[in-house]
Amino acid sequence: MFRKLIFMISMLLLAGCAGEPKDRSLVIWHWMTDRHQAFEELATKYKEQTGVTVEFKKFFPPDIYSTKVIAAARAGTLPDVFGILGEKKILASFVKAGHVVDFSDLLLKDGWQDRFYPQALAVTRFDKDNFYGVKEGYFGIPIDSMNMQFVYNKKLLREAGLDENNPPRTFTDFISFARKIKEAGKQTGTDVEGFVCGWGEVWLMHCLATEWAINLMGEEKFINTLKGEVPYTDPQWIEVFTLFKKLKDEGILYSDIVTMVNREAEDYFARGRSGFAFDGSWSINVYKQLAPDLEYGFFPIPKVAEGNTAPIWGGAGASFMVSSASSKKDEAVAFIKWLTEPEQQMFLVEKTNNLPSITGLEATMGDSLTMLLDDMGATTHPNVWPYEEDSRVIEVMDKGLQQIVLGEKTPEEVAQKIQNMKSRLNSQ
């Protein structure tokens, strides 16, 4: 009788387990305040289509988010889907620890890989025999793309007697344009600057220095510098640092540019207070909110060496990774694949004014977005370089660039200080 009772209880328990519906929910962590509402709308749409619940959890600011993701990886509590911020070596550490799914084979199915701008997809790719010692593969999927370019105020160009459809293409012309804009402002009693940027966020200065370095010396010599084969005291590097001194000496910079954060610079430019700025593709959404009637355009970095390529800092804007520990990896991959379909990509473009990660939408977007997408083929980014500079060297360079603009150090002094740090690290 007792055995029969145990058998009946066991069968009831098994029947109850068999009747439980499979958990069809996904959890996604991110930091993107400008995209959160759009993400939630897409999650609602996806549930209507598939029955799968997708919960987007936002953590802000980005440094808090990054700390949370790293802590979750160590504790084994990563969500189904998440993004990784920072240097590529951080993604490499996640790959080495087995925390993220390799998308390489998945991308080959149904031509998924063919959708993307190669430059956006390359940001989370590791090539064979790479610098990081990570296995070859793709370990994230871009949900949008971005690039950094110069921005100009068309109205201020007109008022200075310049062609609003022909922004400067060389460094010399850029300085000439900026001076004319500033002078035209003085004649009308308007306080207008030649150039504004959030150089209080030093990565923006580093971005410019990198682009001018590659334009001046070529990518091979630039990469050889990262490898330690070319010193930062090389004459061409000193010429790069001297460009920042020339900007200062010409009097075209906003007076407090080295303490200004980028949000302040965007506001300053949006109010028509500067002829030029240096900003990312996300600024389209910023200017739309701050000054809907602002007449502006984008153009690539003014060349120092006219015969060489002018690179554009860019690639993926944000990428999503799938946790290898997730019990719903297939569902997570399916959602990300759906997110990168044309309909969802166009929805994100319309809602956030960010560039899509996939090709084929150019004809349906506004002029500014299309112009930026036209230059995606010229993009470069530290996450796609075969070597990565040590963050301590970058820190010395960025501080040195600020000191040049403040008049505290010469380009030669900064070059020597950078090289001293590089040599010290190489000797360890």
C-alpha positions in Angstrom: 0.0 0.0 0.0 2.9 2.4 0.9 4.7 1.6 -2.3 1.6 2.2 -4.3 1.1 5.6 -2.6 4.7 6.6 -3.3 4.2 5.6 -7.0 1.0 7.7 -7.3 2.7 10.7 -5.7 5.7 10.4 -8.1 3.5 10.2 -11.1 1.6 13.3 -10.0 4.8 15.2 -9.5 6.1 14.1 -13.0 2.8 15.1 -14.5 3.0 18.5 -12.9 6.5 19.1 -14.2 5.6 18.0 -17.7 2.8 20.5 -17.6 4.9 23.5 -16.7 5.4 25.9 -19.6 9.0 26.5 -20.8 10.4 29.8 -19.6 10.3 31.9 -22.8 11.7 35.1 -21.4 15.0 36.9 -22.1 16.8 39.4 -20.0 19.1 42.0 -21.7 21.4 44.5 -19.9 22.4 47.7 -21.5 23.5 51.3 -20.8 21.8 53.2 -23.7 19.5 55.8 -22.4 18.7 57.2 -25.8 17.5 53.8 -27.1 15.8 52.3 -24.0 12.2 53.4 -25.0 12.7 52.1 -28.5 14.0 48.8 -27.1 11.0 48.4 -25.0 8.7 49.1 -28.0 10.5 46.5 -30.0 10.2 44.0 -27.1 6.4 44.5 -27.1 6.3 43.9 -30.8 8.5 40.7 -30.5 6.3 39.3 -27.8 3.3 39.8 -30.1 5.0 38.0 -32.9 6.7 35.2 -31.0 5.3 35.0 -27.5 8.8 35.5 -26.1 9.1 38.1 -23.4 12.2 40.4 -23.6 13.1 42.5 -20.6 15.6 45.3 -21.2 17.3 46.4 -18.0 19.1 49.8 -18.2 22.1 50.6 -16.0 23.6 54.1 -16.1 26.1 55.8 -16.3 28.3 53.6 -18.5 31.0 53.1 -15.9 28.5 51.7 -13.4 27.1 49.4 -16.1 30.6 48.2 -17.0 31.4 47.4 -13.4 28.1 45.5 -13.0 28.8 43.4 -16.1 32.3 42.5 -15.0 31.1 41.6 -11.5 28.3 39.4 -13.0 30.8 37.6 -15.2 32.9 36.8 -12.1 29.9 35.7 -10.1 28.4 33.7 -13.0 25.2 35.8 -13.1 25.4 37.4 -16.5 22.0 37.9 -18.2 21.1 36.2 -21.5 22.2 39.2 -23.6 24.5 42.1 -22.7 27.0 44.5 -24.2 30.6 45.2 -23.3 32.1 48.7 -23.1 35.7 49.7 -23.1 38.9 48.4 -24.7 38.9 45.3 -26.8 41.0 43.5 -24.3 38.0 43.5 -22.0 36.0 41.5 -24.6 39.1 39.3 -25.1 39.1 38.5 -21.4 35.4 37.5 -21.7 36.1 35.2 -24.6 39.1 33.6 -22.9 36.9 32.9 -19.8 34.2 31.3 -22.0 31.6 33.9 -21.1 30.3 34.7 -24.6 28.9 32.8 -27.6 30.9 32.6 -30.8 28.7 33.8 -33.6 31.0 32.7 -36.5 28.9 29.7 -37.6 25.6 31.4 -36.9 26.5 34.3 -39.1 27.0 32.0 -42.1 23.4 30.7 -41.9 20.8 32.3 -44.2 23.3 35.0 -45.3 23.1 36.8 -41.9 26.6 38.1 -42.1 26.0 39.7 -45.5 23.5 42.1 -44.0 26.1 44.1 -42.1 28.5 46.9 -42.8 31.8 44.9 -42.5 33.3 47.8 -40.4 30.6 47.4 -37.8 30.9 43.7 -37.6 34.7 43.8 -37.3 34.6 45.5 -33.9 33.8 42.2 -32.1 35.8 40.0 -34.5 39.2 38.5 -33.6 41.4 37.4 -36.5 43.6 34.3 -36.5 46.8 34.7 -34.5 45.6 38.0 -33.0 47.4 40.2 -30.5 45.1 39.1 -27.6 45.7 35.4 -28.0 42.0 34.8 -28.5 40.5 32.2 -30.8 39.4 33.4 -34.2 35.7 34.3 -34.4 32.9 36.9 -34.0 31.7 37.4 -30.5 29.1 40.1 -30.7 26.5 41.5 -33.1 26.3 45.2 -33.9 22.8 46.7 -33.5 23.8 50.1 -34.9 26.9 51.8 -36.2 28.6 55.2 -35.7 31.4 57.4 -37.0 33.1 60.6 -35.9 33.3 63.6 -38.2 33.6 67.3 -38.3 30.4 69.3 -38.2 29.9 72.7 -39.7 27.3 75.4 -39.3 26.1 76.3 -42.9 24.6 79.6 -41.8 27.8 80.8 -40.3 29.7 79.8 -43.4 27.3 81.9 -45.6 27.7 84.9 -43.3 31.5 84.6 -43.6 31.2 84.6 -47.4 32.1 80.9 -47.7 30.4 78.2 -49.8 28.1 76.3 -47.4 28.2 73.3 -49.7 32.0 73.2 -49.8 33.5 72.7 -46.3 37.3 72.6 -45.8 39.1 69.6 -47.0 42.6 70.4 -45.7 44.0 71.4 -42.3 45.2 74.7 -43.8 41.7 75.5 -45.3 40.1 74.5 -42.0 42.0 77.1 -40.1 41.3 79.7 -42.7 37.6 79.0 -42.6 37.5 79.1 -38.8 39.3 82.4 -38.7 36.9 83.9 -41.3 33.9 82.7 -39.3 35.2 84.2 -36.1 36.1 87.5 -37.8 32.6 87.7 -39.4 31.1 87.3 -36.0 33.2 90.2 -34.6 32.0 92.5 -37.4 28.4 91.8 -36.5 29.0 92.0 -32.8 28.3 88.2 -32.4 30.5 86.1 -30.1 31.3 83.2 -32.4 34.1 80.7 -32.0 35.9 78.9 -34.8 36.0 75.4 -33.3 34.4 73.8 -30.2 34.7 70.3 -28.9 34.4 68.5 -25.5 38.2 68.1 -25.0 37.5 67.8 -21.3 36.7 64.2 -22.4 40.2 63.4 -23.6 39.3 60.5 -25.8 38.0 63.1 -28.3 41.5 64.6 -28.5 43.0 61.1 -28.8 40.6 60.3 -31.6 41.7 63.4 -33.6 45.4 62.7 -33.0 44.9 59.2 -34.2 43.2 60.2 -37.4 45.7 62.9 -38.2 48.6 60.4 -37.5 47.2 57.8 -39.9 46.6 60.5 -42.5 50.1 61.9 -42.1 52.2 58.7 -41.8 50.0 56.0 -43.1 48.4 53.1 -41.2 51.5 50.8 -41.4 53.8 53.2 -39.7 51.0 54.1 -37.2 50.6 50.4 -36.3 54.4 50.0 -36.0 54.3 52.7 -33.4 51.8 50.7 -31.3 54.1 47.7 -31.8 57.1 49.7 -30.4 59.0 49.8 -33.7 58.5 53.5 -34.3 59.1 56.0 -31.4 56.7 58.7 -30.5 59.6 61.1 -30.9 59.5 60.4 -34.6 59.3 63.8 -36.6 55.9 62.8 -38.0 54.5 62.2 -34.5 55.8 65.6 -33.4 54.1 67.1 -36.4 50.8 65.5 -35.3 51.1 67.0 -31.8 52.1 70.4 -33.4 48.7 70.5 -35.1 47.1 71.0 -31.7 49.5 73.9 -31.0 48.6 75.5 -34.3 44.9 75.3 -33.5 45.7 77.1 -30.2 48.0 79.7 -31.8 45.5 80.6 -34.5 43.0 81.6 -31.8 40.1 79.6 -33.3 39.5 77.4 -30.2 36.9 78.0 -27.6 38.8 79.4 -24.6 37.9 76.7 -22.1 37.9 73.8 -24.6 40.1 71.5 -22.4 37.6 71.6 -19.6 34.4 71.5 -21.7 32.5 68.1 -21.8 31.0 67.1 -25.0 27.4 67.7 -24.0 28.3 71.3 -23.4 30.1 71.5 -26.7 27.0 70.1 -28.5 24.8 72.7 -26.8 27.3 75.5 -27.8 27.3 74.4 -31.4 23.6 73.9 -31.5 23.1 77.5 -30.4 25.1 78.8 -33.4 28.1 79.8 -31.3 30.7 78.0 -33.3 31.4 77.4 -36.9 32.9 73.9 -36.4 32.7 71.0 -34.0 34.0 67.5 -33.9 31.3 65.0 -32.9 29.8 61.6 -33.5 26.8 60.5 -35.6 24.7 60.4 -32.4 24.8 64.2 -32.5 22.1 64.2 -35.1 19.7 63.2 -32.4 21.1 65.8 -30.0 20.8 68.7 -32.5 17.3 67.6 -33.4 16.3 68.0 -29.8 18.3 71.2 -29.1 17.9 73.1 -32.3 15.5 71.5 -34.9 16.1 74.3 -37.4 19.9 74.2 -37.2 21.5 74.1 -40.6 24.6 71.9 -40.5 26.5 69.3 -42.3 29.3 66.8 -41.8 32.7 66.4 -43.4 35.7 64.1 -42.9 38.8 65.2 -40.9 40.7 68.0 -42.7 43.7 66.3 -44.3 47.3 67.1 -43.3 48.7 65.0 -46.1 46.5 65.4 -49.1 47.8 62.4 -51.0 47.0 59.9 -48.1 43.8 58.4 -46.8 41.8 60.4 -44.3 40.5 57.8 -41.8 37.2 58.2 -39.9 36.9 57.0 -36.4 33.9 54.6 -36.4 32.4 51.1 -36.7 29.8 49.5 -34.4 27.9 51.9 -32.1 26.8 49.2 -29.8 27.0 45.4 -29.9 25.2 42.6 -28.1 26.8 39.5 -26.8 25.0 36.3 -25.7 26.1 34.6 -22.5 27.4 31.1 -23.0 25.9 30.2 -19.6 22.4 31.1 -20.7 19.9 28.3 -20.9 18.2 30.2 -23.7 21.0 30.8 -26.1 19.0 29.8 -29.1 16.2 32.2 -28.2 18.7 35.0 -27.5 20.4 34.5 -30.9 17.0 34.5 -32.6 16.0 37.8 -31.0 19.3 39.5 -32.0 18.9 38.2 -35.5 15.3 39.7 -35.6 16.7 43.0 -34.2 19.0 43.2 -37.2 16.3 42.7 -39.8 15.6 45.8 -42.0 12.2 46.6 -40.4 13.6 46.7 -36.9 16.8 48.5 -38.0 14.7 51.2 -39.7 12.6 51.6 -36.6 15.7 52.2 -34.5 16.9 54.7 -37.1 13.7 56.6 -37.0 13.4 56.6 -33.2 17.0 57.3 -32.3 18.6 58.8 -35.4 21.5 56.4 -35.0 23.1 54.8 -38.0 22.0 51.2 -38.8 24.4 48.3 -38.6 23.1 46.8 -41.8 23.3 48.0 -45.4 20.4 48.7 -47.8 18.6 51.4 -45.8 20.4 54.4 -47.3 17.6 55.5 -49.7 15.1 55.7 -46.8 17.1 58.0 -44.5 17.7 61.7 -44.2 20.6 63.5 -45.9 22.8 63.7 -42.8 22.5 60.0 -41.9 23.1 59.0 -45.5 26.1 61.3 -45.8 27.6 59.6 -42.7 26.9 56.1 -44.0 28.6 57.0 -47.3 31.9 57.3 -45.4 31.6 54.0 -43.5 34.1 52.4 -45.8 36.8 54.8 -44.5 36.3 54.0 -40.8 39.0 52.9 -38.4 38.9 52.1 -34.7 41.2 50.7 -32.0 39.0 47.6 -31.8 39.9 46.6 -35.4 43.7 47.3 -35.2 46.0 44.3 -35.0 47.7 45.9 -31.9 46.5 47.8 -29.0 48.3 50.6 -27.3 48.8 50.4 -23.5 46.2 52.5 -21.7 49.1 54.1 -19.6 50.7 55.4 -22.8 47.3 56.7 -24.0 46.8 58.5 -20.7 50.2 60.3 -21.0 49.4 61.3 -24.6 45.9 62.6 -23.8 47.1 64.7 -20.9 50.0 65.9 -23.0 47.6 67.1 -25.8 45.7 69.1 -23.2 49.0 70.6 -21.9 49.9 71.6 -25.5 46.6 73.4 -25.9 47.0 75.1 -22.5 50.5 76.2 -23.5 52.1 74.3 -20.7 54.2 71.8 -22.8 55.7 71.9 -26.2 54.9 69.1 -28.8 58.5 67.9 -28.4 58.2 67.6 -24.6 55.0 65.7 -24.9 56.4 63.4 -27.5 59.4 62.6 -25.2 57.2 62.0 -22.2 55.0 59.5 -24.2 58.1 57.7 -25.5 59.5 57.5 -21.9 56.4 55.7 -20.8 56.4 53.4 -23.8 60.0 52.5 -23.3 59.5 51.9 -19.6 56.6 49.5 -20.3 58.5 47.7 -23.0 61.4 47.1 -20.7 59.2 45.4 -18.1 
